[in-house]
Amino acid sequence: MTVHFINCFTCNARIPSRWQTGTLCMLIEAGDGLILVDTGPGLQDYAKKPAIIRAFQLATRIPLNPEEAAVRQVTRLGYKPTDVRHIVLTHMHFDHCGGLPDFPHANIHVHEREYQAFIGPPRRWTDLAYVRRHIAHKPNFHFYAKSEQSWFGFPAIQLPFGLEMWLIPLFGHSRGHCGIAVSLEDGWLFHVADAGPLGLEEDVPRWLTSLVLGGHTPRLQQFKRDHPEMQITTSHMLLGFFSADAATV
């Protein structure tokens, strides 16, 4: 099994300028087809920018290169878009599910609470990152709700794939936000998505992580210290993470 780490949306902070980040999506080569974790924005977002991307352009420096779209990167890796059989969403903000229309035949796996937040009326400011047209093609959704099992002490939902893969509820950044755990040949990959900052760096102010990412960051940082053998990623990694040497596991 191979996991490709791909940057599907470069978004660089103006202040501090050292926060030059990409949006981590993962393409997993499984025995029965490809699994994509999150999509980044889609081709239609580059052709007709939604309001949320225009707002991000005011606050950050965004190259907006359509070659970063997941569907383009899947093709460059030698696959067809139809080879992506499953898409697992950590949540449904524009920079995580905007590419769904580029994979209309894929099965979409997401926590039911997140989907209800997406289709319902806005309740909090982070709900402004939902773009309804991203599901206008009526994708084939598979919803998950009950966390009756456990993964390393976290409530967890096992996904129905040939490889061992878990949905880890980490509500806060959005109402149904989840992390993803994947069993590798030599250990575990734990993608905490937007529940933690920049690879769980320790010097990000706690008030900022609580306001934007929810209250999980201290626990996740401690979990990282307790499990140095585990690869832990977040949704927005520094651009150096995506170098050729670190592009796959």
C-alpha positions in Angstrom: 0.0 0.0 0.0 1.2 3.5 -0.9 0.0 6.8 0.4 0.8 9.9 -1.7 0.8 13.3 0.1 -0.4 15.9 -2.3 -0.8 19.7 -1.8 -4.2 20.6 -3.2 -4.3 24.3 -2.2 -1.3 26.6 -1.4 -2.3 29.3 1.0 0.4 31.5 2.5 -0.2 33.8 5.5 0.7 37.4 5.1 1.6 37.6 8.9 3.6 35.7 9.9 5.2 35.3 6.5 6.9 32.0 7.5 3.5 30.3 7.5 3.7 29.1 3.9 1.4 26.1 3.7 -0.2 23.6 1.5 -3.5 21.8 2.0 -2.8 18.1 2.6 -4.8 15.6 0.7 -3.9 11.9 0.6 -4.2 9.5 -2.3 -4.1 5.9 -1.0 -3.4 3.0 -3.4 -5.6 0.3 -1.9 -6.1 -3.2 -3.3 -9.6 -2.4 -4.7 -9.0 1.0 -6.1 -7.9 4.5 -5.0 -9.0 6.3 -1.8 -8.7 10.0 -1.7 -8.8 11.8 1.7 -10.1 15.3 1.0 -10.0 17.0 -2.4 -8.9 20.6 -2.0 -10.8 23.1 -4.3 -12.0 21.7 -7.6 -11.6 22.9 -11.2 -14.9 24.8 -11.1 -13.5 26.8 -8.1 -10.7 28.0 -10.3 -13.0 28.8 -13.3 -15.5 30.6 -11.1 -14.2 31.5 -7.7 -16.7 31.3 -4.8 -16.9 34.2 -2.4 -15.0 32.3 0.3 -11.9 32.0 -2.0 -12.1 35.7 -2.8 -12.2 36.5 0.9 -9.1 34.2 1.5 -7.3 36.2 -1.2 -7.7 39.3 0.8 -6.3 37.7 4.0 -3.6 35.4 2.5 -1.4 35.0 -0.6 -2.9 32.3 -2.8 -1.3 31.3 -6.1 -4.6 29.7 -7.3 -2.9 27.3 -9.6 -5.4 24.9 -11.1 -2.6 22.3 -11.5 -3.0 21.8 -7.7 -6.5 20.4 -8.2 -6.7 16.8 -7.0 -8.0 15.6 -10.3 -5.0 17.0 -12.1 -2.6 15.4 -9.6 -4.3 12.0 -9.8 -3.8 12.2 -13.6 -0.1 13.1 -13.3 0.4 10.1 -11.0 -0.7 7.9 -13.9 -4.3 7.3 -12.9 -7.7 8.1 -14.4 -10.2 10.1 -12.3 -12.5 7.1 -12.4 -9.9 5.1 -10.6 -10.7 7.1 -7.4 -13.5 4.8 -6.0 -13.8 6.4 -2.6 -13.4 9.9 -1.1 -13.2 10.3 2.7 -13.9 13.8 3.9 -12.5 15.1 7.2 -15.1 17.9 6.8 -16.9 19.8 4.0 -15.3 23.2 4.0 -14.5 24.5 0.5 -10.8 23.6 0.7 -11.6 20.0 1.6 -14.5 19.0 -0.6 -14.5 21.5 -3.5 -13.1 18.8 -5.8 -16.1 16.4 -5.4 -17.6 17.4 -8.8 -14.3 16.3 -10.5 -14.9 12.7 -9.2 -18.7 12.3 -9.9 -18.5 8.4 -9.7 -16.8 8.2 -6.3 -18.4 7.1 -3.1 -18.2 9.9 -0.5 -17.7 9.0 3.1 -18.3 11.6 5.8 -19.7 12.0 9.3 -23.5 12.5 9.2 -23.2 15.4 11.6 -20.9 17.2 9.1 -23.3 16.7 6.2 -26.1 18.1 8.3 -24.1 21.2 9.1 -23.3 21.6 5.4 -26.9 21.5 4.2 -28.4 23.3 7.2 -28.5 27.1 8.1 -25.2 28.6 9.3 -24.8 28.6 13.1 -21.2 29.7 13.5 -18.7 31.8 11.5 -16.7 28.7 10.2 -20.0 27.6 8.4 -19.3 30.3 5.9 -16.7 28.0 4.4 -19.4 25.7 3.1 -20.2 26.1 -0.7 -23.4 24.4 -1.6 -22.6 23.9 -5.3 -19.9 21.4 -4.4 -22.6 18.7 -4.0 -24.9 19.9 -6.8 -24.1 16.8 -8.8 -25.7 14.7 -6.0 -22.8 12.4 -5.1 -23.3 9.0 -3.6 -22.9 9.7 0.1 -22.1 7.2 2.9 -22.8 8.6 6.4 -21.3 7.6 9.7 -22.6 8.6 13.2 -22.0 6.1 16.0 -18.5 6.0 17.5 -18.9 2.6 19.3 -15.3 1.6 19.0 -12.0 3.0 20.1 -8.6 3.8 18.5 -5.7 4.6 20.9 -8.3 6.0 23.4 -10.2 8.1 20.8 -13.8 7.3 19.9 -13.6 5.8 16.4 -15.6 4.5 13.5 -14.0 1.8 11.3 -14.4 2.5 7.5 -15.6 -0.4 5.3 -12.4 -0.8 3.2 -10.0 -3.6 2.6 -7.3 -1.8 4.6 -7.7 -0.7 8.2 -8.9 2.9 8.3 -10.7 4.8 11.0 -12.8 7.9 11.2 -11.9 9.8 14.4 -14.5 12.4 15.5 -12.7 15.6 16.5 -15.6 18.0 16.5 -14.8 21.7 16.9 -13.3 23.3 13.7 -16.6 22.3 12.1 -19.6 20.6 13.7 -18.7 17.1 12.2 -15.0 17.4 11.8 -13.1 14.1 11.9 -9.5 12.9 11.7 -8.4 9.9 9.8 -6.2 7.0 11.0 -4.7 4.6 8.5 -2.8 1.4 9.3 0.5 1.2 7.3 2.8 -1.7 6.9 5.2 -0.3 9.6 2.8 1.6 11.9 0.1 4.2 11.8 -0.6 7.4 10.0 -2.9 9.8 12.0 -4.2 12.7 10.0 -5.8 15.1 12.5 -6.9 17.4 9.7 -8.0 20.9 11.0 -8.0 19.9 14.6 -4.4 21.0 15.0 -2.1 23.6 13.5 0.8 23.3 11.0 1.9 19.8 11.9 0.9 20.3 15.6 3.7 22.9 16.1 3.9 24.0 19.8 4.4 27.7 19.3 1.0 28.6 17.8 -1.0 30.6 20.4 -3.5 28.4 22.2 -6.3 31.1 22.0 -5.9 30.9 18.2 -6.1 27.1 18.0 -9.2 27.1 20.3 -11.0 29.8 18.3 -10.3 28.4 14.8 -9.5 24.7 15.3 -11.5 23.6 18.3 -10.2 22.5 21.7 -8.3 19.3 20.7 -4.8 20.8 20.1 -3.3 20.3 23.6 -4.4 16.6 23.7 -3.2 16.0 20.1 0.2 17.6 20.9 0.6 15.4 23.9 -0.5 12.4 21.9 2.3 13.2 19.4 4.9 13.4 22.2 3.6 10.1 23.6 3.8 8.3 20.2 6.9 9.4 18.4 6.7 6.2 16.3 3.5 7.4 14.7 3.3 9.8 11.7 0.9 12.6 12.5 -0.2 15.2 10.0 -2.6 18.1 9.9 -4.5 19.6 7.0 -2.2 22.6 6.5 1.5 21.5 6.5 4.4 23.8 5.7 5.3 23.6 2.0 8.6 21.8 2.7 6.6 18.8 3.8 5.5 18.2 0.2 9.1 17.8 -1.1 9.8 14.8 -3.3 11.5 12.9 -0.4 8.4 13.1 1.7 5.7 12.7 -0.9 4.8 9.1 -0.2 4.8 6.5 2.6 
